[in-house]
């Protein structure tokens, strides 16, 4: 809720990013929306994320790998929010 005091559970990185991006809002041109939808990680990053995901499931991530995996997750989340906004701009 914009303009009100938020409890701490509303201030997770995900919640803050969602408020900044406002995926339900419009404001993207067709060209920009299509560009955002074309964005993706290179294959080498997809393979690395898969390996980190498997290692995380097995509980074998090193401290550095935990940080790296967290970075991938945050960027993935940001990209997903931007692509949601782009889809809404094109199709709604």
Buried (B, 14 or more C-beta within 10 A) or exposed (E): EEEEEEEEEEEEEEEEBBEEBEBEEEEBEEEBBEEBBEEEBEEEEEEBBEEBBEBBEEEEBEEEBEEBBBEBBEEEBBBEBBBBBBBBBEEE
